[in-house]
Amino acid sequence: MKELICIVCPRGCHLKVDEANDYAVTGNSCPRGAEYGRNECTHPTRVLTTTVKIDGAAYRRCPVRTERAIDKSLLFKAMDALNGVTLHAPVHVGDVALENVCGTGVNVIVTREL
């Protein structure tokens, strides 16, 4: 039995996921909580938010994030890939900073105009 706190909505339901019983979830107030509990135990994913270097802008770092969640096990590999990225100003929100990060098919995009 695994215990989690749901992060899908502000309620913060205390979930219990029974791994021995086909990942049955209890303690959720909505169906989204049950889905979150099952996914968190079987295939956890996260949206990666970080910064990369940028030349020719008012700041030395530019905030970026993945377009959607990637496998949690790939986060450090993705950070290593982003460590070698240098953008050149001007950049706009939604510009692709790194395509297909770690072969996931997910792009890393810029989240601030610089």
All heavy atoms as an XYZ file, in Angstrom:
861
protein
N       0.858     -1.177      0.000
C       0.000      0.000      0.000
C       0.900      1.234      0.000
O       1.758      1.378      0.849
C      -0.883     -0.029      1.239
C      -1.893      1.066      1.296
S      -3.348      0.871      0.274
C      -4.183     -0.478      1.033
N       0.675      2.084     -0.973
C       1.447      3.316     -1.091
C       0.539      4.492     -0.765
O      -0.618      4.521     -1.176
C       1.971      3.429     -2.518
C       3.200      4.254     -2.652
C       3.796      4.087     -4.025
C       5.257      4.413     -3.899
N       5.981      4.211     -5.105
N       1.051      5.455     -0.025
C       0.283      6.648      0.329
C       0.838      7.845     -0.413
O       2.035      8.078     -0.430
C       0.322      6.874      1.837
C      -0.379      5.765      2.603
C      -0.467      6.041      4.099
O      -0.322      7.210      4.496
O      -0.671      5.075      4.833
N      -0.065      8.615     -1.037
C       0.299      9.799     -1.812
C      -0.634     10.948     -1.460
O      -1.734     10.719     -0.967
C       0.149      9.531     -3.316
C       0.864      8.360     -3.929
C       0.335      8.100     -5.332
C       2.338      8.640     -3.993
N      -0.210     12.145     -1.750
C      -1.091     13.308     -1.676
C      -1.332     13.759     -3.106
O      -0.390     14.018     -3.854
C      -0.489     14.439     -0.835
C      -0.340     13.971      0.615
C      -1.357     15.698     -0.915
C       0.316     14.960      1.533
N      -2.589     13.821     -3.481
C      -2.959     14.184     -4.846
C      -2.625     15.654     -5.110
O      -2.918     16.526     -4.286
C      -4.448     13.925     -5.063
S      -4.987     14.259     -6.750
N      -2.038     15.926     -6.271
C      -1.665     17.299     -6.635
C      -2.452     17.813     -7.832
O      -2.129     18.863     -8.382
C      -0.145     17.401     -6.921
C       0.241     16.484     -8.075
C       0.661     17.094     -5.674
C       1.641     16.704     -8.603
N      -3.505     17.094     -8.225
C      -4.277     17.489     -9.402
C      -5.086     18.757     -9.130
O      -5.194     19.621     -9.986
C      -5.186     16.339     -9.870
C      -6.059     16.759    -11.028
C      -4.344     15.130    -10.263
N      -5.647     18.878     -7.949
C      -6.423     20.076     -7.608
C      -6.009     20.549     -6.205
O      -5.263     19.871     -5.511
C      -7.926     19.780     -7.684
S      -8.569     18.774     -6.338
N      -6.486     21.696     -5.765
C      -6.078     22.251     -4.464
C      -6.549     21.462     -3.234
O      -6.099     21.736     -2.131
C      -6.709     23.651     -4.454
C      -7.008     23.963     -5.858
C      -7.263     22.663     -6.538
N      -7.424     20.501     -3.401
C      -7.927     19.737     -2.251
C      -6.838     18.952     -1.538
O      -6.870     18.798     -0.330
C      -9.016     18.782     -2.683
C     -10.343     19.418     -2.832
C     -11.357     18.342     -3.005
N     -12.479     18.658     -2.146
C     -13.643     18.085     -2.230
N     -13.819     17.113     -3.093
N     -14.608     18.436     -1.438
N      -5.916     18.382     -2.264
C      -4.818     17.615     -1.654
C      -5.294     16.351     -0.970
O      -4.909     16.066      0.166
N      -6.093     15.566     -1.649
C      -6.626     14.325     -1.071
C      -5.489     13.370     -0.704
O      -4.495     13.276     -1.406
C      -7.557     13.630     -2.061
S      -9.028     14.576     -2.458
N      -5.665     12.665      0.405
C      -4.699     11.657      0.848
C      -5.099     10.321      0.215
O      -6.080      9.710      0.618
C      -4.667     11.569      2.374
C      -4.077     12.784      2.997
N      -2.752     12.855      3.353
C      -4.617     13.992      3.283
C      -2.505     14.058      3.854
N      -3.618     14.767      3.817
N      -4.332      9.903     -0.770
C      -4.648      8.707     -1.532
C      -3.910      7.506     -0.972
O      -2.778      7.629     -0.485
C      -4.239      8.880     -2.999
C      -4.740     10.101     -3.748
C      -4.170     10.117     -5.157
C      -6.251     10.109     -3.779
N      -4.551      6.363     -1.066
C      -3.912      5.089     -0.771
C      -4.039      4.233     -2.027
O      -5.139      4.025     -2.526
C      -4.565      4.409      0.425
C      -4.296      5.130      1.717
C      -4.816      4.370      2.896
C      -4.509      5.183      4.147
N      -4.934      4.513      5.348
N      -2.902      3.771     -2.514
C      -2.870      2.968     -3.739
C      -2.452      1.552     -3.354
O      -1.361      1.340     -2.836
C      -1.888      3.554     -4.777
C      -1.908      2.747     -6.054
C      -2.216      5.010     -5.064
N      -3.351      0.609     -3.619
C      -3.100     -0.796     -3.307
C      -2.452     -1.453     -4.517
O      -3.119     -1.829     -5.475
C      -4.410     -1.488     -2.947
C      -4.209     -2.899     -2.434
O      -3.041     -3.346     -2.380
O      -5.212     -3.540     -2.086
N      -1.135     -1.575     -4.462
C      -0.379     -2.124     -5.590
C      -0.683     -3.604     -5.824
O      -0.607     -4.090     -6.941
C       1.113     -1.923     -5.363
C       1.489     -0.450     -5.297
C       2.865     -0.213     -4.731
O       3.179     -0.758     -3.659
O       3.622      0.535     -5.387
N      -1.040     -4.317     -4.768
C      -1.336     -5.746     -4.882
C      -2.717     -6.006     -5.484
O      -3.008     -7.104     -5.944
C      -1.244     -6.403     -3.510
N      -3.577     -4.999     -5.466
C      -4.945     -5.145     -5.952
C      -5.168     -4.306     -7.212
O      -6.082     -3.487     -7.270
C      -5.934     -4.760     -4.844
C      -7.355     -5.153     -5.155
O      -7.611     -5.968     -6.026
N      -8.285     -4.539     -4.443
N      -4.294     -4.486     -8.208
C      -4.397     -3.791     -9.501
C      -4.421     -2.263     -9.357
O      -5.168     -1.575    -10.047
C      -5.629     -4.278    -10.271
C      -5.576     -3.915    -11.744
O      -4.454     -3.834    -12.291
O      -6.641     -3.699    -12.338
N      -3.630     -1.738     -8.436
C      -3.483     -0.294     -8.224
C      -4.823      0.392     -7.933
O      -5.112      1.462     -8.460
C      -2.766      0.367     -9.405
C      -1.366     -0.152     -9.579
C      -1.082     -1.167    -10.487
C      -0.331      0.338     -8.801
C       0.205     -1.668    -10.634
C       0.956     -0.159     -8.938
C       1.218     -1.150     -9.847
O       2.491     -1.651     -9.977
N      -5.609     -0.236     -7.078
C      -6.886      0.353     -6.658
C      -6.598      1.562     -5.772
O      -5.771      1.500     -4.868
C      -7.716     -0.670     -5.901
N      -7.289      2.664     -6.047
C      -7.053      3.920     -5.335
C      -8.239      4.232     -4.435
O      -9.395      4.165     -4.858
C      -6.833      5.083     -6.328
C      -6.615      6.400     -5.603
C      -5.663      4.783     -7.250
N      -7.961      4.602     -3.182
C      -8.988      5.059     -2.251
C      -8.562      6.401     -1.685
O      -7.391      6.767     -1.715
C      -9.199      4.057     -1.087
O      -7.950      3.866     -0.413
C      -9.727      2.728     -1.594
N      -9.532      7.153     -1.171
C      -9.253      8.451     -0.572
C      -9.398      9.614     -1.524
O      -9.261     10.769     -1.114
N      -9.707      9.339     -2.780
C      -9.846     10.417     -3.757
C     -11.257     10.986     -3.734
O     -12.217     10.276     -3.485
C      -9.501      9.922     -5.163
C     -10.308      8.723     -5.585
O     -10.304      7.704     -4.902
N     -10.999      8.835     -6.703
N     -11.363     12.289     -3.995
C     -12.670     12.954     -4.043
C     -13.216     13.043     -5.461
O     -14.378     13.375     -5.647
C     -12.567     14.368     -3.472
O     -12.201     14.310     -2.118
N     -12.371     12.770     -6.453
C     -12.816     12.856     -7.841
C     -12.094     11.806     -8.675
O     -11.071     11.263     -8.242
C     -12.566     14.264     -8.397
S     -10.818     14.702     -8.569
N     -12.577     11.529     -9.872
C     -11.929     10.528    -10.729
C     -10.497     10.905    -11.133
O      -9.662     10.043    -11.363
C     -12.823     10.454    -11.962
C     -14.096     11.125    -11.606
C     -13.813     12.033    -10.457
N     -10.216     12.205    -11.182
C      -8.865     12.633    -11.546
C      -7.842     12.187    -10.515
O      -6.703     11.875    -10.833
C      -8.809     14.149    -11.739
C      -9.640     14.621    -12.923
C      -9.515     16.107    -13.162
N      -9.816     16.857    -11.953
C      -9.471     18.124    -11.749
N      -8.814     18.784    -12.668
N      -9.799     18.733    -10.633
N      -8.253     12.143     -9.242
C      -7.365     11.680     -8.181
C      -7.020     10.214     -8.331
O      -5.882      9.798     -8.117
N      -8.011      9.410     -8.712
C      -7.768      7.980     -8.924
C      -6.795      7.777    -10.080
O      -5.866      6.962     -9.996
C      -9.083      7.262     -9.194
N      -6.979      8.532    -11.152
C      -6.085      8.431    -12.301
C      -4.668      8.852    -11.924
O      -3.683      8.207    -12.286
C      -6.606      9.294    -13.451
C      -5.757      9.217    -14.693
C      -6.259     10.114    -15.812
O      -7.350     10.700    -15.679
O      -5.541     10.220    -16.820
N      -4.558      9.943    -11.160
C      -3.249     10.421    -10.721
C      -2.541      9.353     -9.884
O      -1.361      9.078    -10.084
C      -3.392     11.718     -9.918
C      -2.120     12.106     -9.203
C      -1.082     12.710     -9.905
C      -1.941     11.861     -7.848
C       0.100     13.055     -9.265
C      -0.765     12.190     -7.201
C       0.255     12.789     -7.915
O       1.424     13.115     -7.295
N      -3.251      8.752     -8.943
C      -2.654      7.737     -8.078
C      -2.137      6.538     -8.858
O      -1.019      6.067     -8.616
N      -2.942      6.049     -9.796
C      -2.510      4.911    -10.625
C      -1.293      5.276    -11.470
O      -0.310      4.533    -11.524
C      -3.644      4.455    -11.539
C      -4.563      3.439    -10.911
C      -5.521      2.836    -11.915
N      -6.394      3.826    -12.550
C      -7.479      4.335    -11.986
N      -7.836      3.950    -10.777
N      -8.209      5.219    -12.620
N      -1.353      6.432    -12.122
C      -0.240      6.852    -12.978
C       1.034      7.090    -12.182
O       2.130      6.768    -12.645
C      -0.598      8.111    -13.762
C      -1.597      7.841    -14.853
O      -1.792      6.708    -15.272
N      -2.263      8.891    -15.309
N       0.916      7.664    -11.008
C       2.084      7.967    -10.187
C       2.798      6.689     -9.747
O       4.016      6.669     -9.598
C       1.683      8.813     -8.976
C       2.835      9.362     -8.191
C       3.750     10.306     -8.958
O       3.342     10.879     -9.986
O       4.895     10.474     -8.527
N       2.051      5.622     -9.573
C       2.652      4.353     -9.155
C       3.123      3.496    -10.322
O       4.026      2.672    -10.165
C       1.660      3.562     -8.306
S       1.404      4.299     -6.692
N       2.520      3.652    -11.487
C       2.884      2.798    -12.611
C       3.832      3.474    -13.602
O       4.718      2.826    -14.147
C       1.631      2.340    -13.384
O       0.911      3.478    -13.848
C       0.736      1.484    -12.512
N       3.647      4.770    -13.858
C       4.463      5.482    -14.852
C       4.517      6.963    -14.488
O       3.830      7.783    -15.103
C       3.865      5.285    -16.252
C       4.715      5.837    -17.334
N       4.444      7.030    -17.962
C       5.850      5.389    -17.889
C       5.359      7.280    -18.853
N       6.227      6.296    -18.837
N       5.336      7.341    -13.502
C       5.376      8.744    -13.082
C       5.993      9.657    -14.142
O       6.991      9.302    -14.768
C       6.233      8.719    -11.816
C       7.041      7.483    -11.909
C       6.237      6.497    -12.726
N       5.365     10.803    -14.357
C       5.859     11.790    -15.316
C       5.895     13.163    -14.654
O       5.186     13.410    -13.678
C       4.973     11.861    -16.575
O       3.653     12.225    -16.184
C       4.964     10.543    -17.325
N       6.713     14.052    -15.206
C       6.821     15.416    -14.698
C       7.063     16.380    -15.857
O       7.686     16.028    -16.850
C       8.003     15.564    -13.731
C       7.950     14.712    -12.489
C       6.906     15.234    -11.519
N       6.922     14.509    -10.275
C       6.251     13.390    -10.028
N       5.540     12.830    -10.980
N       6.300     12.809     -8.852
N       6.613     17.624    -15.683
C       6.984     18.708    -16.588
C       8.273     19.292    -16.031
O       8.356     19.628    -14.849
C       5.884     19.793    -16.667
C       6.373     21.002    -17.440
C       4.623     19.225    -17.284
N       9.292     19.387    -16.867
C      10.590     19.913    -16.458
C      10.616     21.419    -16.684
O      10.352     21.890    -17.793
C      11.706     19.243    -17.261
C      13.117     19.780    -17.051
C      13.570     19.557    -15.613
C      14.074     19.126    -18.018
N      10.903     22.176    -15.637
C      11.078     23.625    -15.759
C      12.483     23.964    -15.283
O      12.920     23.490    -14.241
C      10.042     24.399    -14.915
O      10.169     24.014    -13.553
C       8.642     24.120    -15.394
N      13.180     24.772    -16.068
C      14.554     25.124    -15.732
C      14.942     26.384    -16.507
O      14.073     27.061    -17.059
C      15.511     23.948    -16.047
O      16.817     24.255    -15.553
C      15.558     23.630    -17.520
N      16.218     26.682    -16.561
C      16.723     27.810    -17.346
C      17.878     27.341    -18.220
O      18.529     26.349    -17.911
C      17.218     28.973    -16.452
O      18.275     28.503    -15.599
C      16.088     29.550    -15.615
N      18.106     28.073    -19.307
C      19.251     27.818    -20.181
C      19.983     29.141    -20.412
O      19.435     30.216    -20.180
C      18.830     27.203    -21.540
C      18.218     25.836    -21.346
C      17.894     28.109    -22.296
N      21.215     29.043    -20.885
C      22.001     30.240    -21.181
C      21.395     30.982    -22.370
O      20.824     30.380    -23.265
C      23.440     29.856    -21.535
C      24.202     29.205    -20.423
C      25.558     28.768    -20.931
C      26.141     27.713    -20.025
N      27.294     27.052    -20.632
N      21.567     32.301    -22.355
C      21.141     33.120    -23.496
C      22.153     34.236    -23.699
O      22.647     34.829    -22.733
C      19.710     33.679    -23.309
C      19.251     34.405    -24.569
C      19.603     34.557    -22.075
C      17.765     34.686    -24.628
N      22.493     34.496    -24.941
C      23.420     35.576    -25.305
C      22.625     36.751    -25.862
O      21.627     36.562    -26.555
C      24.406     35.113    -26.379
C      25.437     34.143    -25.841
O      25.728     34.182    -24.629
O      25.956     33.341    -26.652
N      23.077     37.970    -25.558
C      22.495     39.173    -26.144
C      21.190     39.626    -25.514
O      20.448     40.379    -26.122
N      20.900     39.187    -24.298
C      19.661     39.591    -23.628
C      20.002     40.334    -22.331
O      21.155     40.380    -21.911
C      18.814     38.362    -23.309
N      18.984     40.917    -21.706
C      19.175     41.650    -20.455
C      19.568     40.722    -19.304
O      20.181     41.157    -18.338
C      17.898     42.406    -20.094
N      19.223     39.454    -19.421
C      19.555     38.466    -18.393
C      20.443     37.381    -18.995
O      20.459     37.186    -20.210
C      18.277     37.824    -17.826
C      17.339     38.840    -17.228
C      16.234     39.280    -17.934
C      17.564     39.366    -15.966
C      15.373     40.214    -17.394
C      16.714     40.294    -15.406
C      15.606     40.727    -16.128
O      14.760     41.647    -15.597
N      21.159     36.664    -18.155
C      22.060     35.626    -18.651
C      21.392     34.265    -18.788
O      21.938     33.361    -19.404
C      23.268     35.505    -17.729
C      24.083     36.775    -17.724
C      25.333     36.729    -16.923
N      25.400     35.683    -15.920
C      26.347     35.582    -15.018
N      27.301     36.485    -14.982
N      26.352     34.619    -14.140
N      20.209     34.087    -18.176
C      19.490     32.816    -18.231
C      18.075     33.062    -18.736
O      17.473     34.092    -18.472
C      19.421     32.139    -16.859
C      20.727     31.972    -16.115
C      21.634     30.929    -16.659
N      21.075     29.577    -16.580
C      21.714     28.522    -17.046
N      22.904     28.645    -17.605
N      21.182     27.329    -16.976
N      17.547     32.081    -19.458
C      16.199     32.171    -20.016
C      15.369     30.992    -19.492
O      15.796     29.838    -19.593
C      16.281     32.115    -21.539
S      14.676     32.158    -22.352
N      14.184     31.256    -18.929
C      13.361     30.153    -18.422
C      12.744     29.333    -19.561
O      12.295     29.878    -20.565
C      12.279     30.868    -17.613
C      12.212     32.238    -18.170
C      13.573     32.565    -18.688
N      12.753     28.004    -19.378
C      12.198     27.071    -20.357
C      11.446     25.963    -19.617
O      11.613     25.788    -18.416
C      13.307     26.446    -21.241
C      13.988     27.491    -22.096
C      14.319     25.680    -20.411
N      10.623     25.224    -20.383
C       9.931     24.060    -19.821
C       9.618     23.080    -20.944
O       9.621     23.453    -22.121
C       8.653     24.459    -19.106
C       7.544     24.928    -20.036
C       6.232     25.104    -19.305
N       5.218     25.670    -20.149
C       4.450     24.974    -20.983
N       4.581     23.679    -21.080
N       3.551     25.576    -21.725
N       9.330     21.845    -20.567
C       8.906     20.876    -21.571
C       7.463     21.185    -21.944
O       6.686     21.656    -21.115
C       9.026     19.431    -21.052
O       8.330     19.301    -19.810
C      10.480     19.018    -20.880
N       7.109     20.912    -23.198
C       5.745     21.182    -23.670
C       4.714     20.350    -22.914
O       3.586     20.787    -22.719
C       5.618     20.876    -25.160
C       6.295     21.881    -26.031
C       6.135     21.547    -27.499
O       6.384     20.394    -27.898
O       5.766     22.467    -28.254
N       5.091     19.148    -22.531
C       4.226     18.288    -21.724
C       5.118     17.420    -20.850
O       6.341     17.469    -20.937
C       3.288     17.464    -22.594
C       3.931     16.553    -23.574
C       2.882     15.818    -24.424
N       3.497     14.802    -25.222
C       4.077     14.993    -26.395
N       4.105     16.214    -26.910
N       4.627     13.999    -27.065
N       4.520     16.639    -20.003
C       5.261     15.825    -19.049
C       6.097     14.754    -19.762
O       5.687     14.207    -20.772
C       4.298     15.165    -18.068
N       7.283     14.499    -19.196
C       8.140     13.418    -19.677
C       8.351     12.432    -18.538
O       8.074     12.732    -17.373
C       9.498     13.946    -20.207
C      10.293     14.642    -19.100
C       9.303     14.856    -21.395
C      11.722     15.015    -19.507
N       8.841     11.255    -18.864
C       9.088     10.228    -17.868
C      10.023     10.755    -16.782
O      11.045     11.371    -17.077
C       9.697      9.001    -18.553
C       9.724      7.802    -17.656
O       8.639      7.342    -17.260
O      10.835      7.338    -17.346
N       9.672     10.510    -15.548
C      10.440     11.028    -14.413
C      11.892     10.543    -14.432
O      12.801     11.264    -14.023
C       9.752     10.615    -13.113
C      10.314     11.234    -11.878
C       9.492     10.821    -10.668
C      10.116     11.311     -9.386
N       9.349     10.878     -8.222
N      12.118      9.349    -14.938
C      13.475      8.796    -14.975
C      14.391      9.535    -15.954
O      15.608      9.400    -15.888
C      13.435      7.310    -15.329
O      12.949      7.138    -16.647
N      13.819     10.338    -16.847
C      14.606     11.070    -17.845
C      14.947     12.501    -17.432
O      15.619     13.211    -18.187
C      13.857     11.107    -19.177
C      13.658      9.772    -19.876
C      12.782      9.955    -21.110
C      14.989      9.162    -20.259
N      14.516     12.941    -16.268
C      14.717     14.342    -15.884
C      16.190     14.746    -15.832
O      16.567     15.798    -16.354
C      14.038     14.632    -14.550
C      12.514     14.613    -14.574
C      11.960     14.875    -13.176
C      11.965     15.625    -15.549
N      17.044     13.937    -15.226
C      18.456     14.308    -15.128
C      19.142     14.250    -16.487
O      20.004     15.077    -16.794
C      19.173     13.429    -14.101
C      18.808     13.777    -12.691
C      18.005     12.930    -11.949
C      19.236     14.963    -12.110
C      17.642     13.256    -10.657
C      18.880     15.300    -10.818
C      18.079     14.442    -10.083
N      18.752     13.305    -17.325
C      19.301     13.215    -18.678
C      18.888     14.453    -19.484
O      19.679     15.011    -20.237
C      18.793     11.943    -19.354
C      19.638     11.494    -20.517
C      19.060     10.256    -21.170
C      19.533      9.018    -20.443
N      19.165      7.780    -21.173
N      17.645     14.908    -19.320
C      17.165     16.103    -20.007
C      17.916     17.342    -19.515
O      18.262     18.220    -20.310
C      15.664     16.267    -19.800
N      18.176     17.406    -18.208
C      18.940     18.543    -17.671
C      20.347     18.569    -18.260
O      20.863     19.643    -18.578
C      19.007     18.457    -16.139
C      17.695     18.752    -15.450
S      17.142     20.444    -15.645
C      18.375     21.304    -14.704
N      20.965     17.412    -18.398
C      22.288     17.353    -19.018
C      22.247     17.856    -20.451
O      23.139     18.584    -20.892
C      22.838     15.927    -18.991
C      23.287     15.499    -17.598
O      23.522     16.383    -16.750
O      23.392     14.276    -17.372
N      21.212     17.480    -21.194
C      21.073     17.938    -22.584
C      20.885     19.445    -22.632
O      21.445     20.125    -23.503
C      19.901     17.234    -23.254
N      20.125     19.996    -21.710
C      19.869     21.444    -21.690
C      21.083     22.237    -21.223
O      21.194     23.426    -21.509
C      18.664     21.755    -20.806
C      17.323     21.360    -21.418
C      16.223     21.402    -20.370
C      16.994     22.269    -22.581
N      21.985     21.595    -20.514
C      23.185     22.274    -20.033
C      24.042     22.786    -21.187
O      24.727     23.791    -21.059
C      24.001     21.343    -19.135
C      25.074     22.069    -18.368
O      24.878     23.211    -17.968
N      26.193     21.409    -18.171
N      23.965     22.126    -22.338
C      24.749     22.545    -23.490
C      24.033     23.494    -24.431
O      24.574     23.864    -25.461
N      22.821     23.916    -24.084
C      22.032     24.793    -24.962
C      22.326     26.255    -24.645
O      22.317     26.658    -23.486
C      20.519     24.516    -24.793
C      19.686     25.555    -25.530
C      20.189     23.113    -25.261
N      22.597     27.043    -25.677
C      22.728     28.493    -25.545
C      21.818     29.134    -26.590
O      21.974     28.889    -27.783
C      24.174     28.966    -25.758
O      25.016     28.328    -24.798
C      24.288     30.475    -25.595
N      20.876     29.933    -26.132
C      19.968     30.647    -27.032
C      20.571     31.999    -27.393
O      21.461     32.499    -26.708
C      18.611     30.844    -26.359
C      17.863     29.586    -25.936
C      16.577     29.957    -25.206
C      17.563     28.711    -27.131
N      20.065     32.604    -28.458
C      20.521     33.927    -28.883
C      19.302     34.843    -28.982
O      18.332     34.513    -29.655
C      21.247     33.837    -30.236
C      22.423     32.909    -30.173
N      23.619     33.273    -29.604
C      22.578     31.625    -30.583
C      24.454     32.259    -29.666
N      23.844     31.238    -30.267
N      19.370     35.976    -28.281
C      18.258     36.926    -28.254
C      18.048     37.509    -29.638
O      19.010     37.632    -30.405
C      18.540     38.017    -27.237
N      16.849     37.853    -30.007
C      15.634     37.774    -29.195
C      14.977     36.388    -29.277
O      15.096     35.693    -30.279
C      14.725     38.815    -29.849
C      15.125     38.797    -31.294
C      16.616     38.511    -31.301
N      14.321     36.010    -28.177
C      13.524     34.787    -28.145
C      12.120     35.151    -27.684
O      11.922     36.155    -26.993
C      14.126     33.703    -27.222
C      15.445     33.203    -27.767
C      14.273     34.202    -25.800
N      11.158     34.348    -28.089
C       9.758     34.624    -27.780
C       9.128     33.421    -27.094
O       9.559     32.283    -27.294
C       8.989     34.960    -29.062
C       9.622     36.066    -29.843
N       9.518     37.390    -29.479
C      10.397     36.045    -30.953
C      10.193     38.136    -30.336
N      10.739     37.336    -31.245
N       8.086     33.682    -26.322
C       7.373     32.611    -25.639
C       6.904     31.588    -26.669
O       6.319     31.937    -27.691
C       6.171     33.169    -24.845
C       5.321     32.047    -24.269
C       6.651     34.097    -23.740
N       7.210     30.328    -26.408
C       6.810     29.261    -27.310
C       7.881     28.837    -28.301
O       7.747     27.795    -28.941
N       8.959     29.623    -28.438
C      10.060     29.213    -29.302
C      10.657     27.912    -28.777
O      10.741     27.704    -27.570
C      11.168     30.276    -29.340
C      10.803     31.501    -30.150
O       9.739     31.499    -30.802
O      11.587     32.472    -30.114
N      11.096     27.064    -29.683
C      11.682     25.782    -29.287
C      13.154     25.991    -28.936
O      13.948     26.431    -29.755
C      11.526     24.733    -30.404
C      12.227     23.439    -30.030
C      10.054     24.479    -30.682
N      13.501     25.659    -27.695
C      14.887     25.758    -27.245
C      15.644     24.469    -27.538
O      16.837     24.496    -27.830
C      14.937     26.052    -25.749
N      14.946     23.329    -27.457
C      15.549     22.024    -27.743
C      14.460     21.091    -28.246
O      13.464     20.878    -27.556
C      16.217     21.446    -26.485
C      16.905     20.092    -26.617
C      18.081     20.175    -27.592
C      17.388     19.609    -25.265
N      14.646     20.560    -29.448
C      13.660     19.643    -30.030
C      13.867     18.228    -29.512
O      14.998     17.799    -29.278
C      13.771     19.632    -31.557
C      13.286     20.885    -32.222
C      13.328     20.780    -33.739
O      13.825     19.766    -34.261
O      12.869     21.735    -34.387
N      12.765     17.507    -29.356
C      12.787     16.075    -29.083
C      13.760     15.709    -27.961
O      14.651     14.874    -28.145
C      13.120     15.315    -30.374
C      12.892     13.833    -30.250
O      12.178     13.368    -29.370
N      13.520     13.089    -31.129
N      13.594     16.311    -26.807
C      14.512     16.083    -25.693
C      14.554     14.597    -25.327
O      13.526     13.959    -25.139
C      14.153     16.976    -24.474
C      12.803     16.620    -23.884
C      15.231     16.915    -23.414
N      15.737     14.033    -25.307
C      16.003     12.633    -24.935
C      15.192     11.632    -25.745
O      14.828     10.566    -25.233
C      15.765     12.421    -23.443
S      16.827     13.402    -22.390
N      14.849     11.987    -26.965
C      14.110     11.073    -27.825
C      12.668     10.840    -27.409
O      12.047      9.868    -27.808
N      12.102     11.757    -26.633
C      10.734     11.600    -26.132
C       9.676     12.127    -27.089
O       8.494     11.850    -26.907
C      10.562     12.355    -24.802
O      10.841     13.741    -25.015
C      11.475     11.815    -23.719
N      10.101     12.927    -28.075
C       9.140     13.578    -28.955
C       8.585     14.857    -28.356
O       7.719     15.504    -28.930
N       9.096     15.252    -27.198
C       8.640     16.454    -26.492
C       9.699     17.547    -26.671
O      10.892     17.305    -26.471
C       8.423     16.170    -24.988
C       8.020     17.430    -24.245
C       7.388     15.075    -24.801
N       9.243     18.745    -27.038
C      10.146     19.882    -27.196
C      10.263     20.658    -25.889
O       9.335     20.686    -25.087
C       9.648     20.822    -28.279
C       9.643     20.176    -29.645
O      10.462     19.318    -29.940
N       8.712     20.578    -30.478
N      11.389     21.324    -25.710
C      11.582     22.261    -24.603
C      11.355     23.645    -25.185
O      11.959     24.014    -26.193
C      12.989     22.144    -23.994
C      13.187     23.172    -22.892
C      13.222     20.738    -23.463
N      10.450     24.412    -24.561
C      10.068     25.718    -25.114
C      10.434     26.861    -24.165
O      10.526     26.666    -22.948
C       8.559     25.772    -25.446
C       7.712     25.503    -24.207
C       8.223     24.792    -26.564
C       6.224     25.764    -24.400
N      10.593     28.038    -24.749
C      10.905     29.268    -24.019
C       9.622     29.764    -23.341
O       8.541     29.715    -23.923
C      11.452     30.336    -24.986
C      11.612     31.687    -24.316
C      12.763     29.864    -25.598
N       9.749     30.271    -22.110
C       8.586     30.753    -21.379
C       8.645     32.243    -21.025
O       7.845     32.725    -20.242
C       8.376     29.945    -20.082
O       9.522     30.069    -19.247
C       8.108     28.480    -20.393
N       9.616     32.970    -21.621
C       9.710     34.412    -21.381
C      10.313     35.106    -22.592
O      11.244     34.605    -23.205
C      10.584     34.679    -20.150
C      10.674     36.153    -19.830
C      11.423     36.422    -18.550
N      11.391     37.851    -18.274
C      11.968     38.393    -17.240
N      12.598     37.645    -16.366
N      11.901     39.681    -17.059
N       9.772     36.258    -22.896
C      10.326     37.084    -23.983
C      11.631     37.714    -23.506
O      11.663     38.390    -22.483
C       9.336     38.204    -24.348
C       7.958     37.755    -24.726
C       7.817     37.416    -26.191
O       8.568     37.959    -27.011
O       6.944     36.596    -26.506
N      12.702     37.492    -24.243
C      13.983     38.141    -23.924
C      14.637     38.598    -25.217
O      14.543     37.975    -26.238
C      14.923     37.185    -23.187
C      14.562     36.845    -21.741
C      15.523     35.810    -21.194
C      14.588     38.078    -20.867
